[in-house]
């Protein structure tokens, strides 16, 4: 099984963003970009640390 999907615009994206249309914008603007600001990095990592393993 592939871990990516093709979106309606033909772009390849992570499978999780297929769960809801609003996730496409989040995927395209938030994820996969380097973060150089310590505060911004903390903002991005904090929600991830509370996810259950396997989610």
Helices and strands as residue ranges (DSSP letters): E 4-6, E 12-14, G 15-19, H 22-29, H 38-49
